[in-house]
């Protein structure tokens, strides 16, 4: 669900806190109702594309209903775990996940391998995505996140 913060707090620190807490947008008073409605509609359009089973990021399109991934219009072949990992990261853009969190959410709590499994899958996924693999960002000593800059 998209979140827009409407507040009188307008310092840079307040705005950064708002985004850190998960806001998709941050508007300070006074604001235009037309601009607010435009932002709401834009966020709802984006979120409905995700709920319709399509996630777009850069030149990557993930079609969850068919378990397919397209890169610049061409279908690419991924293993089941590569697909699940990419799907999870794309569905949670900007969020940082540790290797342990990714193992638990993608492989399951009963997985008995090492966290290096995540590194191996990320490396292979980046290779298959080519230049678009840059969206999978490594954060040293933290984990990974999926980030698409506008």
LOROLO-941941 format. One record per residue (C-alpha): residue number from 1; residue in one letter; x, y, z. Coordinates in nm, 3 decimals, m for minus. Example, Ala and Ser with C-alpha at 12.3 -4.5 7.8 and 13.67 -1.06 7.14 Angstrom:
// residues 2
<k = 1; r = A; east = 1.230; north = m0.450; up = 0.780>
<k = 2; r = S; east = 1.367; north = m0.106; up = 0.714>
// end
This chain:
// residues 150
<k = 1; r = X; east = 0.000; north = 0.000; up = 0.000>
<k = 2; r = X; east = 0.146; north = 0.337; up = m0.099>
<k = 3; r = X; east = 0.201; north = 0.591; up = 0.179>
<k = 4; r = X; east = 0.199; north = 0.969; up = 0.141>
<k = 5; r = X; east = 0.288; north = 1.172; up = 0.449>
<k = 6; r = X; east = 0.101; north = 1.501; up = 0.488>
<k = 7; r = X; east = 0.260; north = 1.714; up = 0.758>
<k = 8; r = X; east = 0.360; north = 2.061; up = 0.871>
<k = 9; r = X; east = 0.714; north = 1.941; up = 0.945>
<k = 10; r = X; east = 0.928; north = 2.061; up = 0.658>
<k = 11; r = X; east = 1.292; north = 2.032; up = 0.762>
<k = 12; r = X; east = 1.521; north = 1.808; up = 0.563>
<k = 13; r = X; east = 1.567; north = 1.588; up = 0.871>
<k = 14; r = X; east = 1.189; north = 1.541; up = 0.908>
<k = 15; r = X; east = 1.154; north = 1.449; up = 0.543>
<k = 16; r = X; east = 1.440; north = 1.199; up = 0.562>
<k = 17; r = X; east = 1.281; north = 1.040; up = 0.869>
<k = 18; r = X; east = 0.953; north = 1.012; up = 0.681>
<k = 19; r = X; east = 1.119; north = 0.833; up = 0.392>
<k = 20; r = X; east = 1.315; north = 0.614; up = 0.635>
<k = 21; r = X; east = 0.986; north = 0.512; up = 0.799>
<k = 22; r = X; east = 0.855; north = 0.393; up = 0.464>
<k = 23; r = X; east = 0.675; north = 0.688; up = 0.305>
<k = 24; r = X; east = 0.654; north = 0.683; up = m0.074>
<k = 25; r = X; east = 0.603; north = 1.059; up = m0.084>
<k = 26; r = X; east = 0.617; north = 1.348; up = 0.164>
<k = 27; r = X; east = 0.412; north = 1.666; up = 0.134>
<k = 28; r = X; east = 0.425; north = 1.964; up = 0.365>
<k = 29; r = X; east = 0.156; north = 2.220; up = 0.438>
<k = 30; r = X; east = 0.032; north = 2.416; up = 0.260>
<k = 31; r = X; east = m0.021; north = 2.184; up = m0.035>
<k = 32; r = X; east = m0.244; north = 2.182; up = m0.341>
<k = 33; r = X; east = m0.530; north = 1.930; up = m0.347>
<k = 34; r = X; east = m0.478; north = 1.887; up = m0.722>
<k = 35; r = X; east = m0.113; north = 1.795; up = m0.667>
<k = 36; r = X; east = m0.210; north = 1.558; up = m0.384>
<k = 37; r = X; east = m0.469; north = 1.384; up = m0.605>
<k = 38; r = X; east = m0.216; north = 1.356; up = m0.889>
<k = 39; r = X; east = 0.038; north = 1.195; up = m0.654>
<k = 40; r = X; east = m0.225; north = 0.956; up = m0.512>
<k = 41; r = X; east = m0.330; north = 0.851; up = m0.864>
<k = 42; r = X; east = 0.032; north = 0.800; up = m0.973>
<k = 43; r = X; east = 0.109; north = 0.584; up = m0.668>
<k = 44; r = X; east = m0.210; north = 0.382; up = m0.714>
<k = 45; r = X; east = m0.127; north = 0.321; up = m1.082>
<k = 46; r = X; east = 0.216; north = 0.190; up = m0.985>
<k = 47; r = X; east = 0.081; north = m0.029; up = m0.706>
<k = 48; r = X; east = m0.197; north = m0.169; up = m0.926>
<k = 49; r = X; east = 0.064; north = m0.280; up = m1.181>
<k = 50; r = X; east = 0.230; north = m0.480; up = m0.903>
<k = 51; r = X; east = m0.099; north = m0.628; up = m0.787>
<k = 52; r = X; east = m0.190; north = m0.718; up = m1.147>
<k = 53; r = X; east = 0.113; north = m0.944; up = m1.147>
<k = 54; r = X; east = 0.349; north = m0.719; up = m1.343>
<k = 55; r = X; east = 0.650; north = m0.549; up = m1.192>
<k = 56; r = X; east = 0.859; north = m0.311; up = m1.401>
<k = 57; r = X; east = 1.204; north = m0.183; up = m1.312>
<k = 58; r = X; east = 1.432; north = m0.028; up = m1.569>
<k = 59; r = X; east = 1.428; north = m0.267; up = m1.867>
<k = 60; r = X; east = 1.317; north = m0.561; up = m1.650>
<k = 61; r = X; east = 0.958; north = m0.682; up = m1.654>
<k = 62; r = X; east = 0.853; north = m0.959; up = m1.417>
<k = 63; r = X; east = 0.524; north = m1.134; up = m1.491>
<k = 64; r = X; east = 0.441; north = m1.318; up = m1.170>
<k = 65; r = X; east = 0.129; north = m1.496; up = m1.296>
<k = 66; r = X; east = 0.342; north = m1.682; up = m1.552>
<k = 67; r = X; east = 0.674; north = m1.688; up = m1.361>
<k = 68; r = X; east = 0.847; north = m1.513; up = m1.650>
<k = 69; r = X; east = 1.107; north = m1.239; up = m1.665>
<k = 70; r = X; east = 1.170; north = m1.020; up = m1.967>
<k = 71; r = X; east = 1.478; north = m0.809; up = m2.027>
<k = 72; r = X; east = 1.423; north = m0.534; up = m2.283>
<k = 73; r = X; east = 1.129; north = m0.733; up = m2.425>
<k = 74; r = X; east = 1.319; north = m1.064; up = m2.451>
<k = 75; r = X; east = 1.237; north = m1.349; up = m2.214>
<k = 76; r = X; east = 1.532; north = m1.463; up = m2.004>
<k = 77; r = X; east = 1.564; north = m1.804; up = m1.845>
<k = 78; r = X; east = 1.605; north = m1.811; up = m1.468>
<k = 79; r = X; east = 1.615; north = m2.100; up = m1.225>
<k = 80; r = X; east = 1.328; north = m2.120; up = m0.977>
<k = 81; r = X; east = 1.537; north = m1.969; up = m0.694>
<k = 82; r = X; east = 1.677; north = m1.695; up = m0.917>
<k = 83; r = X; east = 1.321; north = m1.603; up = m1.014>
<k = 84; r = X; east = 1.202; north = m1.608; up = m0.653>
<k = 85; r = X; east = 1.498; north = m1.395; up = m0.541>
<k = 86; r = X; east = 1.447; north = m1.139; up = m0.818>
<k = 87; r = X; east = 1.073; north = m1.130; up = m0.758>
<k = 88; r = X; east = 1.119; north = m1.073; up = m0.385>
<k = 89; r = X; east = 1.376; north = m0.796; up = m0.435>
<k = 90; r = X; east = 1.170; north = m0.622; up = m0.705>
<k = 91; r = X; east = 0.855; north = m0.636; up = m0.493>
<k = 92; r = X; east = 1.045; north = m0.460; up = m0.211>
<k = 93; r = X; east = 1.243; north = m0.186; up = m0.385>
<k = 94; r = X; east = 1.485; north = 0.011; up = m0.173>
<k = 95; r = X; east = 1.456; north = m0.221; up = 0.126>
<k = 96; r = X; east = 1.780; north = m0.370; up = 0.254>
<k = 97; r = X; east = 1.779; north = m0.742; up = 0.329>
<k = 98; r = X; east = 2.057; north = m0.932; up = 0.499>
<k = 99; r = X; east = 2.169; north = m1.265; up = 0.357>
<k = 100; r = X; east = 1.991; north = m1.439; up = 0.645>
<k = 101; r = X; east = 1.665; north = m1.257; up = 0.573>
<k = 102; r = X; east = 1.687; north = m1.352; up = 0.205>
<k = 103; r = X; east = 1.758; north = m1.714; up = 0.295>
<k = 104; r = X; east = 1.456; north = m1.724; up = 0.524>
<k = 105; r = X; east = 1.218; north = m1.553; up = 0.282>
<k = 106; r = X; east = 1.330; north = m1.710; up = m0.046>
<k = 107; r = X; east = 1.475; north = m2.048; up = 0.055>
<k = 108; r = X; east = 1.270; north = m2.102; up = 0.372>
<k = 109; r = X; east = 1.349; north = m2.136; up = 0.740>
<k = 110; r = X; east = 1.450; north = m2.501; up = 0.707>
<k = 111; r = X; east = 1.733; north = m2.427; up = 0.460>
<k = 112; r = X; east = 2.057; north = m2.573; up = 0.594>
<k = 113; r = X; east = 2.312; north = m2.421; up = 0.356>
<k = 114; r = X; east = 2.534; north = m2.119; up = 0.411>
<k = 115; r = X; east = 2.466; north = m1.752; up = 0.346>
<k = 116; r = X; east = 2.713; north = m1.768; up = 0.056>
<k = 117; r = X; east = 2.431; north = m1.935; up = m0.138>
<k = 118; r = X; east = 2.269; north = m1.591; up = m0.161>
<k = 119; r = X; east = 2.592; north = m1.439; up = m0.296>
<k = 120; r = X; east = 2.619; north = m1.708; up = m0.564>
<k = 121; r = X; east = 2.259; north = m1.661; up = m0.677>
<k = 122; r = X; east = 2.296; north = m1.281; up = m0.681>
<k = 123; r = X; east = 2.611; north = m1.312; up = m0.895>
<k = 124; r = X; east = 2.439; north = m1.542; up = m1.145>
<k = 125; r = X; east = 2.129; north = m1.324; up = m1.151>
<k = 126; r = X; east = 2.336; north = m1.014; up = m1.223>
<k = 127; r = X; east = 2.511; north = m1.195; up = m1.510>
<k = 128; r = X; east = 2.178; north = m1.298; up = m1.663>
<k = 129; r = X; east = 2.040; north = m0.945; up = m1.627>
<k = 130; r = X; east = 2.347; north = m0.791; up = m1.789>
<k = 131; r = X; east = 2.358; north = m0.413; up = m1.749>
<k = 132; r = X; east = 2.025; north = m0.416; up = m1.562>
<k = 133; r = X; east = 2.191; north = m0.628; up = m1.292>
<k = 134; r = X; east = 2.321; north = m0.299; up = m1.153>
<k = 135; r = X; east = 1.982; north = m0.256; up = m0.983>
<k = 136; r = X; east = 2.077; north = m0.528; up = m0.734>
<k = 137; r = X; east = 2.294; north = m0.327; up = m0.497>
<k = 138; r = X; east = 2.539; north = m0.483; up = m0.251>
<k = 139; r = X; east = 2.568; north = m0.305; up = 0.082>
<k = 140; r = X; east = 2.888; north = m0.412; up = 0.254>
<k = 141; r = X; east = 2.818; north = m0.579; up = 0.590>
<k = 142; r = X; east = 2.443; north = m0.521; up = 0.543>
<k = 143; r = X; east = 2.311; north = m0.726; up = 0.252>
<k = 144; r = X; east = 2.134; north = m0.646; up = m0.071>
<k = 145; r = X; east = 1.863; north = m0.418; up = m0.204>
<k = 146; r = X; east = 1.692; north = m0.358; up = m0.537>
<k = 147; r = X; east = 1.717; north = 0.001; up = m0.650>
<k = 148; r = X; east = 1.606; north = 0.171; up = m0.970>
<k = 149; r = X; east = 1.710; north = 0.534; up = m1.000>
<k = 150; r = X; east = 1.477; north = 0.754; up = m1.200>
// end
